[in-house]
Amino acid sequence: MKRNRYILALLLTTIGFTACNKYLDVVPEGTASLDDVWKSEQQCQQFVNTLYSQIPPTFYHTFTPDWLAGDDMITSPKGTTRWYPYKSLLYGEETPNNSYFQLMGSKAGTTGSTSHAIYRTIRYCHLLLENVSKVPSLSQQNSNYWKGEALFLIAYYHHLLLQYYGPIVLEKSNISLNAPEEQMYVPRSTYDECVDYIATKYDEAAVLLPPTRPTNELGYATGVMAKAYKSRLLLMAASPQYNGNAADYAEFKNKNGKALMNLTYDPDKWVRARDAAQDAIEMAEANGYRLYTNPSGTAISMFDQGERNYHDAFCEPAFNTDEFIHALGNPTVIQTIQHTGGPRVVLPYNTASFRGNYVPTMEAVEMYYSKNGLPMDVDPETRTLDLYAVAPGDSTVRLHRNREPRFYASVGFDRGKMAFNNDTLILRCRAGELQGDLNNDNAEYQSASGYVLKKFMHKSVYWNNTTKAITFKTMVLPYLRLAELYLNYAEADFEASGTLSQTSLNHLNKIRTRSGLPNFEASWALAGGIPTGDALRKVMHQERSVELLMEGRRYHDLRRWKEANVVMNKKPQSWNLKGRTMADFYKRVPMQESGTRIFEHPKTVWLAIPIDELNVNYNLVKNPGY
């Protein structure tokens, strides 16, 4: 069996970017047209393709809160929550009656700007499992692949719902519309029941799926993908927000009194998470996965090579098959990021050109390490410096000097270099300058922090001021990559044992070496040795955050670590965007926002169960705080 469409085309055409609710209307359940699906391999393959259609693009601001509702990315204060729904979670606007992210069903709320029919799609996955044997002359291998894809997507879609909504109703079969009420309106399963069910489905899928895919099938489910997502799932389940959190969930129960969260901490969950990470790593590495390095033969320093490796992992290959285990190739999303995130290259203000509106936060900038691979407040070379002042004779603050390669690969800053618009730009981010504040408070598209997004930007992304058109760079965006598995193992290993094994250090050092940093032991030797206890936990969180900044993981990590209530209630900082001179611009001030930070814990850990769902299923209970 051959796939007829390369996944990039699949995601643009078959899946589409809008009107997702009608993606399966051509084969409504219970009609003759659905029976036709099983009459040939080609028709069944088209049906399988549609099952991927409800995977939301997490790098797009209207579909999920992942990319912008953490503390590492932000947009300008202009633009209401209606157009930037992630703000509902920053400013306490999410309610069951007014939910901005509707992933459970096909109905959008009055203000919700997105909708995904995930539960309906799960039922169609079960239909595939029930009917694939009807397809004539289907080989055993192809039958296994389709079953594996259905099992993977059943696990994946439940996994999505679990991370956004907490304990959910498990859809374990395709329930007939004529089923009795006790089968249709069931209560939520416990968190641990959900985790066990999803993990089992990932395991079942991994047995049936190929470990990797050929080029014309990139993006379809694989055995490595199933094992990798199982690792992410079990790391989440072991984390303090969801493992023995009686303070938040003692009263969180179904209507029959059944507790939905475990209230006793179980340290063995970290062991299970570590083992799952190791299984995924072994399978990935055995099938050729490795951290991407730029293959250029040009002799450059280890530092410069590290910057190039990290930046180009996201921007150079059309599909980074070395490292990306699961990726999105939706051109609309990628072009929106490059259009809206690219630094301004023309004045006067022109929204058709690059907008500079998706930007890193100052808090993200502060997270990156020094060139020695240490936090800036720990490194002996930087800890006593005023990082927010300009050194004599310099043109930018010390905060931008002597940083690690990943910082220079990801963040554009005032008077820093950036390869963009077919040129090497010197960014000028002060008020009235090309990339700076427009002194027009009605202009929506400008930086809220004084920084520019460099990650996901490529030199060839170009604005033609004559034709008034943008040339975009084709790429995919990582949903899950090998580096995350290394970090999963190291975190779970530390939490399980209280220290870092040699295996964990090896995994961390692969990430550091790729990015031109000293190994973990060498870096910490400069600061008196590797810390222990809570100090090492803090380091592990920073190690993970820095590697995955601006990829949507920080949003989920802050929640599972039980740190979001502290981090997300802090007032973000920015440079003084109205400052025209160096002295005026480099003043650290509260960032202007469109609302007041209200992160209610534990309410804002999860999204609201939409009122439509609560009204239909009388056995559903609301999430805590709603």
C-alpha positions in Angstrom: 0.0 0.0 0.0 1.3 3.4 -0.9 0.3 6.7 0.7 -0.9 8.9 -2.1 -0.2 12.2 -0.3 2.8 13.5 1.4 1.8 14.7 4.9 2.5 18.3 4.2 -0.1 18.3 1.5 -2.3 16.2 3.6 -2.3 18.7 6.4 -3.1 21.6 4.1 -5.8 19.9 2.0 -7.4 16.9 3.6 -7.3 18.3 7.1 -7.6 21.9 6.2 -7.1 24.8 8.6 -10.7 26.1 9.1 -14.1 24.6 9.1 -12.8 21.5 10.8 -16.3 20.5 12.0 -17.3 19.2 8.6 -14.3 17.0 7.9 -16.2 13.7 8.1 -19.6 14.8 6.9 -19.0 12.9 3.7 -19.3 9.6 5.6 -21.9 10.1 8.3 -22.3 7.2 10.7 -25.1 4.7 9.9 -25.5 5.5 6.2 -24.6 3.5 3.0 -21.8 5.9 2.3 -19.9 4.7 5.4 -20.3 1.1 4.2 -18.6 2.2 1.0 -15.5 3.1 2.9 -14.6 -0.5 3.4 -15.0 -1.5 -0.2 -11.4 -0.7 -1.3 -8.0 0.2 0.1 -8.1 3.6 -1.6 -11.4 4.6 0.0 -10.3 3.2 3.4 -7.0 5.1 3.1 -8.9 8.4 2.6 -10.9 7.6 5.7 -7.8 6.9 7.7 -6.3 10.3 6.5 -9.3 12.1 7.9 -8.7 10.6 11.4 -5.7 12.9 11.8 -7.8 16.0 11.1 -8.6 17.0 14.6 -5.0 17.2 15.8 -4.9 20.9 16.8 -2.0 23.1 15.6 -0.5 24.0 19.0 1.7 26.7 17.4 -1.3 28.7 16.4 -2.8 31.2 18.9 -6.5 30.4 18.3 -6.4 26.6 18.5 -4.8 25.8 21.9 -3.2 27.9 24.6 0.1 26.0 24.5 2.3 28.5 22.5 1.3 31.8 24.1 -0.2 31.1 27.5 3.0 30.2 29.2 5.6 32.7 30.3 7.9 32.4 27.3 5.9 34.0 24.5 3.5 36.9 24.3 1.7 39.2 21.8 1.1 42.9 22.0 -1.5 44.4 24.5 -3.7 45.3 21.5 -6.0 42.6 20.4 -8.8 41.3 22.5 -9.2 37.8 24.0 -11.7 37.1 21.2 -8.8 37.3 18.7 -6.1 36.0 21.1 -7.9 33.4 23.2 -4.8 32.5 25.2 -5.4 35.7 27.2 -8.5 34.1 28.8 -6.1 32.0 30.9 -3.9 35.0 31.8 -6.7 37.2 32.9 -9.2 34.9 34.5 -11.8 34.9 31.6 -12.3 31.2 31.1 -15.6 29.8 32.3 -17.9 26.9 31.3 -20.3 29.4 29.7 -17.5 31.3 28.0 -14.8 28.8 27.0 -12.4 29.9 24.4 -10.9 26.5 23.6 -13.4 23.8 22.7 -11.8 20.5 22.1 -14.4 18.1 23.2 -17.1 18.6 20.6 -18.1 20.3 17.5 -20.0 23.2 19.0 -18.2 26.5 19.7 -19.3 28.8 22.5 -20.4 32.4 22.0 -16.9 33.6 22.2 -14.9 30.5 21.4 -13.0 30.9 18.2 -12.0 27.3 17.7 -13.7 23.9 17.8 -12.4 20.4 17.5 -14.6 17.3 17.3 -12.2 15.1 19.2 -14.7 12.7 20.8 -16.4 12.2 17.5 -13.0 11.4 15.9 -12.2 8.9 18.6 -15.5 7.1 17.7 -14.5 7.0 14.1 -11.1 5.5 15.1 -13.1 2.7 16.8 -15.1 2.3 13.6 -11.9 1.7 11.7 -10.9 -1.0 14.2 -14.2 -2.7 13.9 -14.4 -2.7 10.1 -10.8 -2.9 8.7 -11.2 -6.6 8.2 -13.9 -5.9 5.6 -11.5 -4.3 3.2 -11.0 -6.8 0.4 -7.5 -8.3 -0.3 -5.9 -6.2 2.4 -2.5 -7.5 3.4 -1.8 -8.4 7.1 0.9 -5.7 7.2 -1.5 -2.9 6.0 -4.2 -4.2 8.3 -1.8 -3.9 11.2 -0.7 -0.4 10.2 -4.3 0.9 10.0 -5.2 -0.7 13.3 -2.0 0.8 14.8 -3.0 4.2 13.5 -6.5 3.9 15.0 -5.1 2.8 18.4 -2.4 5.6 18.4 -5.0 8.3 17.6 -7.4 6.9 20.3 -4.6 7.2 22.8 -3.4 10.6 21.4 -6.8 12.3 21.4 -7.6 11.0 24.9 -4.1 12.3 25.9 -4.9 15.8 24.6 -8.2 15.9 26.4 -6.5 14.7 29.7 -3.8 17.4 29.6 -6.3 20.2 28.9 -9.3 19.0 31.0 -8.0 16.6 33.6 -10.0 13.3 34.2 -12.2 12.7 31.2 -14.9 10.3 30.0 -13.1 7.5 28.3 -14.5 6.6 24.9 -13.6 2.9 24.7 -15.8 2.0 21.8 -18.1 3.5 19.1 -21.3 3.9 21.0 -24.5 3.8 18.9 -26.7 6.8 18.9 -29.5 4.4 19.9 -27.6 3.1 23.0 -29.3 3.4 26.4 -28.6 6.4 28.5 -26.3 4.5 30.9 -23.9 3.9 28.0 -24.1 7.3 26.5 -24.0 9.5 29.6 -21.2 8.1 31.7 -19.2 9.9 34.4 -15.6 10.9 34.2 -13.0 8.2 34.8 -10.3 8.8 37.5 -7.1 10.5 36.4 -5.1 7.3 37.0 -7.7 5.2 35.0 -7.3 7.6 32.1 -3.5 7.4 32.3 -3.5 3.6 32.3 -6.0 3.3 29.4 -4.0 5.8 27.3 -0.7 4.1 28.1 -2.1 0.7 27.1 -3.4 2.0 23.8 0.0 3.6 23.0 1.7 0.2 23.7 -0.8 -1.6 21.5 -0.2 0.8 18.7 3.6 0.6 19.0 3.4 -3.2 18.4 1.4 -2.8 15.1 3.0 0.4 13.7 6.3 0.7 11.7 9.0 2.3 13.9 9.5 5.0 11.2 8.0 6.1 7.9 9.4 6.7 4.5 9.6 10.2 3.1 6.1 10.1 1.4 4.5 9.1 4.7 6.1 11.5 7.1 3.7 12.7 9.8 1.7 9.4 10.0 1.8 7.5 13.3 4.9 5.3 14.1 5.9 3.0 16.8 8.5 5.5 18.0 5.8 8.2 18.2 3.6 6.0 20.3 6.4 5.2 22.7 7.4 8.9 22.9 4.0 10.1 23.7 3.7 7.4 26.4 6.8 8.9 27.9 5.3 12.4 27.9 2.0 11.0 29.4 3.7 9.2 32.3 6.0 12.1 33.1 2.9 14.3 33.5 1.1 11.7 35.7 4.1 11.5 38.0 4.3 15.2 38.5 3.3 16.9 41.8 0.2 18.6 40.4 -1.4 15.2 39.5 0.4 12.8 41.9 -1.0 12.9 45.5 -2.2 16.5 45.4 -4.7 16.4 48.2 -4.5 20.1 48.8 -6.1 20.9 45.4 -8.3 17.8 44.7 -9.6 16.4 48.0 -13.1 17.4 47.1 -12.9 16.7 43.3 -15.3 13.9 42.9 -18.0 12.5 40.6 -21.6 12.9 41.6 -21.6 9.4 43.0 -18.8 10.4 45.4 -15.9 8.7 43.5 -12.7 10.6 43.9 -11.3 11.6 40.5 -7.6 12.3 41.6 -5.2 10.1 43.6 -4.6 11.9 46.9 -1.5 9.9 48.1 1.9 10.6 46.5 3.3 7.5 44.7 7.0 7.7 44.0 6.9 4.7 41.8 5.2 6.8 39.2 8.6 8.5 38.6 10.1 5.0 38.0 7.4 4.2 35.5 8.0 7.5 33.7 11.8 6.9 33.7 11.3 3.4 32.2 8.9 4.7 29.6 11.4 7.4 28.6 14.2 4.8 28.3 12.0 2.5 26.1 11.2 5.4 23.8 14.9 6.5 23.6 16.1 3.0 22.8 13.5 2.6 20.1 14.2 6.0 18.6 18.0 5.7 18.6 17.8 2.1 17.2 15.8 3.5 14.3 18.2 6.3 13.4 16.9 9.3 15.5 19.6 11.7 16.7 19.9 15.3 17.7 20.2 17.4 14.5 23.6 18.9 13.7 24.2 21.2 10.7 26.1 19.2 8.1 28.1 22.2 6.8 31.7 21.5 6.4 32.7 25.1 7.2 35.2 25.3 10.0 33.7 27.5 12.8 34.0 27.6 16.6 32.2 25.1 18.8 30.1 28.0 20.1 29.1 29.2 16.6 28.5 25.6 15.5 26.2 25.1 18.5 24.2 28.2 17.6 23.9 27.0 14.0 22.9 23.4 15.0 20.1 24.6 17.3 18.7 27.2 15.0 18.8 25.1 11.9 17.2 22.1 13.6 14.0 24.1 13.3 14.6 26.1 10.1 16.9 24.3 7.7 15.4 20.9 6.7 11.9 20.9 5.2 11.3 18.1 7.7 13.9 17.4 10.3 13.8 13.6 10.2 16.9 13.3 12.4 15.2 14.7 15.5 11.5 15.4 15.0 9.4 12.4 16.1 6.1 14.2 15.5 5.7 17.5 13.6 3.1 19.7 12.0 3.5 20.8 8.4 0.5 23.1 8.0 1.7 25.9 5.8 -0.9 28.4 7.0 0.4 28.1 10.6 4.1 28.3 9.5 3.4 31.3 7.3 1.4 33.0 10.1 4.3 32.6 12.5 6.8 34.0 10.0 4.5 36.8 8.9 3.4 37.8 12.4 6.6 37.0 14.2 9.1 38.4 11.7 10.7 41.7 12.6 9.5 44.8 10.8 11.6 45.6 7.7 9.8 48.6 6.3 8.3 51.8 7.5 5.7 53.3 7.6 3.6 50.7 9.5 2.4 48.1 7.1 0.6 45.0 8.3 1.1 43.2 5.0 4.8 43.0 5.7 6.4 41.5 8.8 4.6 42.4 12.0 6.9 41.6 14.9 4.0 40.7 17.2 4.9 37.1 18.4 7.8 37.8 20.7 9.8 36.1 23.5 9.2 37.5 26.9 11.9 39.1 29.1 11.4 36.2 31.4 12.4 33.7 28.7 15.5 35.8 27.9 16.5 35.6 31.6 16.1 31.8 31.6 18.9 31.2 29.1 22.2 30.2 30.5 25.6 31.9 30.3 28.1 30.8 27.8 29.5 28.5 30.5 26.2 26.6 30.7 25.1 28.0 34.1 22.2 30.3 35.3 23.4 33.9 35.0 22.9 34.4 38.8 25.1 31.3 39.5 27.9 31.7 37.0 30.9 33.3 38.8 31.6 35.5 35.7 28.1 37.0 35.7 26.4 36.7 39.1 27.8 39.9 40.5 27.1 42.0 37.3 24.3 44.4 36.7 22.8 42.5 33.8 20.3 45.3 33.0 23.0 47.9 32.5 25.1 48.7 29.4 28.8 48.1 29.9 31.1 51.1 29.0 31.6 51.4 25.3 28.9 48.8 24.5 25.6 49.3 22.6 23.4 46.7 24.4 22.9 45.5 28.0 25.0 42.8 29.7 22.0 40.6 29.7 22.6 40.1 26.0 26.3 39.4 26.3 28.1 36.1 27.2 25.0 34.1 26.8 24.7 30.5 25.5 24.3 29.6 21.8 20.6 28.7 22.1 19.9 32.3 23.2 21.5 33.7 20.1 19.7 31.1 17.9 16.3 32.0 19.3 16.1 35.6 20.5 16.5 38.8 18.5 17.5 41.8 20.7 18.3 45.5 20.3 21.6 46.0 18.4 21.9 42.2 17.8 22.3 40.4 14.5 19.6 38.4 12.8 19.7 36.6 9.5 16.4 37.6 7.8 14.9 39.2 4.7 17.8 37.9 2.6 20.2 39.9 4.7 22.0 40.1 8.1 20.1 42.7 10.0 21.2 44.7 12.9 18.0 45.0 14.9 17.1 48.4 16.2 14.4 48.1 18.8 14.1 51.5 20.4 11.1 53.8 19.9 10.8 55.2 16.4 13.4 52.7 15.0 12.6 50.1 12.4 11.9 47.3 14.8 10.9 49.5 17.7 7.8 51.0 19.2 5.7 53.0 16.7 4.5 55.6 19.2 1.1 54.6 18.0 -0.9 52.9 20.8 -3.6 51.8 18.2 -1.0 49.8 16.2 -1.6 46.2 17.2 1.5 44.6 15.6 4.6 45.5 17.6 6.7 43.9 20.3 5.4 43.9 23.8 8.8 43.1 25.4 11.4 44.8 23.2 12.5 41.5 21.8 12.1 39.8 18.4 11.4 36.1 17.6 14.4 34.5 16.0 13.5 30.8 16.4 11.5 29.6 13.4 12.9 32.4 11.2 15.2 31.9 8.3 17.3 34.3 6.2 15.3 33.5 3.1 12.0 34.7 4.5 11.7 37.9 2.5 9.4 40.9 2.0 9.4 42.2 -1.6 8.5 45.8 -1.3 7.8 46.1 -5.0 5.4 43.2 -5.3 4.2 43.6 -1.7 4.5 39.9 -1.2 6.4 37.6 1.3 8.5 34.6 0.4 8.1 32.1 3.2 10.4 29.2 4.2 8.9 25.7 4.1 9.4 23.9 7.4 7.6 21.8 10.0 7.0 22.6 13.6 7.9 20.0 16.3 5.2 18.5 18.4 7.7 16.1 20.0 11.4 15.7 19.4 14.2 13.5 20.6 15.6 16.1 23.0 12.4 16.0 25.0 12.8 12.3 25.7 16.3 12.8 27.0 14.9 15.5 29.3 12.0 13.3 30.4 14.4 10.5 31.4 16.7 12.9 33.4 13.8 14.5 35.3 12.2 11.2 36.1 15.5 9.7 37.2 16.2 12.6 39.5 12.7 12.5 41.1 12.9 8.7 41.5 16.4 8.6 43.0 17.2 12.1 44.3 20.3 12.3 42.1 21.4 12.1 38.5 22.7 8.8 37.2 25.4 8.6 34.6 22.7 7.7 32.0 20.9 11.0 32.9 24.1 13.0 32.6 24.8 11.3 29.2 21.4 12.4 28.0 21.8 15.9 29.2 25.2 16.2 27.7 24.0 15.1 24.3 21.7 18.1 24.3 24.4 20.5 25.6 27.0 19.2 23.2 24.7 19.8 20.2 24.2 23.4 21.3 27.9 24.2 21.9 27.8 24.1 25.7 30.2 22.5 28.2 28.9 19.2 29.6 26.8 19.4 32.8 29.5 18.3 35.2 32.1 20.8 33.7 29.7 23.7 33.9 28.7 23.0 37.5 32.3 22.5 38.5 32.7 26.2 38.0 30.1 26.9 40.6 31.3 24.4 43.3 29.7 21.2 41.9 26.4 19.8 40.9 23.7 21.0 43.4 21.5 18.6 45.4 17.9 18.4 46.6 15.5 21.3 45.7 18.3 23.3 44.1 19.0 20.4 41.7 15.3 20.2 41.0 15.3 23.9 40.1 18.2 23.3 37.8 16.5 20.4 36.1 13.4 22.5 35.4 15.6 25.2 33.9 17.6 22.7 31.8 14.3 21.5 30.3 12.7 24.9 29.9 15.7 26.4 28.0 15.9 23.6 25.5 12.1 23.7 24.8 11.4 27.4 25.1 8.9 28.8 22.5 7.7 25.2 21.6 4.5 25.2 23.8 5.9 22.9 26.5 6.5 25.5 29.1 2.7 26.0 29.4 2.2 22.4 30.4 5.4 22.0 32.5 4.6 24.9 34.7 1.2 23.3 35.5 2.4 19.8 36.2 5.3 21.1 38.3 2.7 23.1 40.4 4.6 26.3 39.7 2.1 28.1 37.5 0.3 29.7 40.3 3.5 31.5 41.3 5.1 32.1 37.9 1.9 33.2 36.0 0.8 35.7 38.6 4.0 37.7 38.3 3.8 40.9 36.4 5.9 40.4 33.2 8.7 42.8 32.5 9.8 44.6 29.4 12.2 47.3 28.3 10.9 50.8 28.3 9.4 50.6 24.8 8.9 54.4 24.6 12.5 55.0 25.2 14.3 56.6 22.2 17.8 56.7 23.6 19.9 53.8 25.0 19.6 55.2 28.5 15.8 55.5 28.3 15.1 52.2 26.5 17.2 50.0 28.8 14.9 50.5 31.8 13.3 47.3 33.1 9.6 48.2 33.6 6.3 46.3 34.0 5.1 45.1 30.6 1.9 46.7 29.3 -0.9 44.1 28.9 -4.5 44.1 27.9 -5.7 42.8 31.2 -4.8 42.1 34.8 -3.1 38.8 35.7 -5.5 36.5 37.5 -4.1 33.0 37.7 -6.5 31.2 40.0 -5.1 27.9 41.3 -6.1 25.2 40.7 -8.8 26.5 38.4 -6.5 27.6 35.6 -4.5 24.4 35.6 -7.2 23.0 33.3 -9.7 24.5 30.8 -13.4 24.7 31.7 -15.6 21.8 30.7 -17.9 23.6 28.2 -21.5 24.2 29.3 -22.7 22.4 26.2 -21.1 19.2 27.4 -22.3 19.7 31.0 -25.9 20.2 29.8 -25.8 17.1 27.5 -24.2 14.7 30.0 -25.8 15.1 33.4 -23.1 12.9 35.0 -20.3 15.3 34.2 -18.9 17.5 37.0 -17.1 20.8 36.6 -13.4 21.2 37.0 -12.2 22.6 40.4 -12.6 26.4 40.6 -15.3 26.6 37.9 
